[in-house]
């Protein structure tokens, strides 16, 4: 027994995948294809995708937001867990990446649930707010440019209903956020946001040591 999270070696990690992961066949194929992409480290892990899918179901989400799509694994994980009438607003600026995503969304039969917006995410979220969509979404996932995280967090707080979830990726940033001697722009932005969310009485929160760190905030 341990009072700390278990350190995962390759043997334990493979065991986790063998008995702890149920992955849709299209998700598995997309993950394997993306593993050969030059920017493959931008993709979330399979276990994080499964956690997001489970949170989607547990929260009875029918409307969700994603900031940062890449090749579409996280969006597909969520969309497969939405009801048939569900909607995922997916924000990205890179058509090369999202063209890959769209092909797999179609193959999985959920492309009608995903509305892709190829524009700066802050502009898309601002438009939703201006259209009166405050408190109309159940869940948001933020996984894009780190210096924009604080803006996306504040916009998503307006759009998510009370009791809704905001998930924020890469909050451990390969451990650099815990290094007092690391102060590059991205790391500094994440440090500020982690501290802000920890002290934010508008939400209940936790930071999970899954993949590169995932913060979960529940809007009060």
HUPEBEL-V568113 format. One line per field, one symbol per residue. ss: DSSP state (A for helix, B for strand, O for the rest). psi: psi as a letter, one per 30 degrees, with the letter a starting at -180 (. if undefined). A space follows every 10 residues. Layout:
ss=???
psi=???
This chain:
ss=OOOOOOOOOA AAAAAAAAAA OOOOAAAAAA AAAAOOOOOA AAOOOAAAAA AAAAAAAAOO OOBBBBBOOO OOAAAAAAAO OOOOOOBBBB BBOOAAAAAA AAAAAAAAOO AAABBBBBOO AAAAAAAAAA OOOOOOBBBB BBOOOAAAAA AAAAAAAAAB BBBBBBBBBO OOAAAAAAOO OOOOAAAAAA AAAAAAAAOO OOBBBBBBOO OOOBBBBBBO
psi=lkglkkkjle eeeeeeeefg kjkkeeeeee eeeffgkfhf ffklleeeee eeeeeeeegh kfklkkjjeb ggeeeeeeef flleglkjjk klgjfeefee eeeeeeefgg fffkjkjilk eeeeeeeeef gggkgflfkk kjibkeffee eeeeeeeefk lkflkkkklg ffhgfffgjf gkgleeeeee eeeeeeeegj gflklljkhk bgkjkkkkk.
